[in-house]
């Protein structure tokens, strides 16, 4: 599993940064496209987080909000992780949308604690 964290900054101020649509389109080795939002962090910083179980060459291109970053593109290479204890992203189980699983189809159990 690969985890990509990219930080973008801008001098352009947005009065409502949490309502801004800014993202990337990732294209995997199988040519399928995944849309990933870029989220506002604070102090004019925007964060892109991407992970995938699919190994191979991926490309991405940014989408509007910042004209300077619009259509910026790059390539990444996803390789296998040597740490066998790491899991992929948590996704909805395609066989039962009431349950969550990790990308590699291992069940994910949500545990909540109430402190008080």
LUMLUM-149148 format. One line per field, with one value per residue (C-alpha): residue in one letter; x, y, z. Coordinates in pm, 1 decimal. Each point is the difference from the previous one (the first is absolute). Example, Ala and Ser with C-alpha at 12.3 -4.5 7.8 and 13.67 -1.06 7.14 Angstrom:
<sites>
zake <- c(A|S)
east <- c(1230.0|137.0)
north <- c(-450.0|344.0)
up <- c(780.0|-66.0)
</sites>
This chain:
<sites>
zake <- c(X|X|X|X|X|X|X|X|X|X|X|X|X|X|X|X|X|X|X|X|X|X|X|X|X|X|X|X|X|X|X|X|X|X|X|X|X|X|X|X|X|X|X|X|X|X|X|X|X|X|X|X|X|X|X|X|X|X|X|X|X|X|X|X|X|X|X|X|X|X|X|X|X|X|X|X|X|X|X|X|X|X|X|X|X|X|X|X|X|X|X|X|X|X|X|X|X|X|X|X|X|X|X|X|X|X|X|X|X|X|X|X|X|X|X|X)
east <- c(0.0|127.7|-81.6|61.4|-25.4|44.5|-33.8|-100.9|1.3|-151.2|6.3|-357.0|-237.8|-340.7|-270.7|-148.9|291.4|-205.6|-240.5|273.4|9.3|361.2|119.4|197.8|-75.0|220.4|30.4|126.1|186.6|-338.4|-98.1|-285.0|-35.8|-43.0|-101.3|165.0|-87.6|268.2|-108.2|63.4|222.5|65.8|227.5|-59.7|116.8|-179.9|67.4|-24.2|-1.8|-4.4|47.6|-39.4|41.2|51.5|368.0|142.8|29.7|-264.8|-41.9|-193.4|-115.1|-139.5|-337.1|-120.9|7.6|358.5|80.9|371.0|-53.6|-276.3|101.7|324.2|90.5|248.3|60.8|49.1|104.3|-191.8|199.5|-71.8|47.9|236.6|-199.2|-260.9|-188.4|-111.0|-346.0|-149.1|-273.4|-331.1|-281.0|-362.7|-44.7|-131.2|-199.6|-168.7|9.8|-71.6|354.1|348.1|307.3|360.4|94.0|150.0|-345.3|85.0|-294.3|22.5|-173.4|-79.6|49.8|-129.7|83.5|-191.4|206.7|-165.1)
north <- c(0.0|345.5|314.7|332.4|324.6|322.7|351.3|298.8|361.3|305.1|373.8|3.5|37.6|-162.1|131.6|-350.0|-243.1|-302.9|55.6|22.0|-280.7|-94.6|-347.6|-241.3|-270.2|-307.0|-251.4|-345.2|-266.8|-148.5|340.4|45.0|351.1|91.6|349.5|111.1|328.5|232.8|127.5|326.8|-37.9|349.1|298.6|-13.7|-364.4|-266.1|-372.7|-286.5|-352.0|-302.6|-370.4|-304.7|-373.5|-15.9|-11.0|164.9|342.8|258.0|348.9|289.6|340.1|281.8|161.7|357.9|245.3|117.5|112.0|-47.7|-364.4|-78.6|-285.4|-60.9|-363.4|-254.8|-374.2|-229.4|-363.0|-215.4|-295.8|-263.5|92.7|-213.0|59.3|-277.4|160.4|298.9|-2.3|181.2|260.0|-65.4|-38.8|-108.2|-374.0|-45.5|-306.6|178.5|379.0|-15.4|-129.6|134.3|-187.5|82.6|20.3|-348.5|-135.5|-46.8|94.5|333.1|24.3|343.2|26.0|294.2|96.6|243.5|182.2|207.9)
up <- c(0.0|-85.4|187.7|-167.6|196.5|-194.8|132.0|-212.6|109.5|-158.0|46.3|-131.1|295.1|2.4|230.4|20.5|-52.1|106.5|-290.8|-265.5|-254.5|-61.5|-78.4|-209.6|-249.6|45.5|-283.0|94.8|-193.8|-95.7|-152.8|252.0|138.8|366.8|108.9|325.1|170.2|128.6|340.4|179.9|305.0|134.7|-58.3|-377.1|-12.6|-202.1|41.4|-248.0|144.8|-228.1|61.5|-219.0|17.6|-377.3|-82.9|-308.6|-160.1|89.9|-141.9|146.3|-115.5|214.8|-65.9|48.2|273.8|-18.6|-354.3|67.8|97.1|-249.5|-227.8|188.9|-45.8|123.1|19.8|297.8|24.8|247.6|132.5|262.9|363.6|202.9|321.8|-2.0|292.9|-208.8|-151.1|-296.2|6.4|170.8|-253.5|-1.6|-47.7|-358.0|114.0|291.2|26.0|374.6|62.6|-54.9|-121.5|-76.0|-368.8|18.6|106.8|370.8|227.7|181.0|336.1|137.1|374.6|197.8|354.6|214.2|254.5|259.6)
</sites>
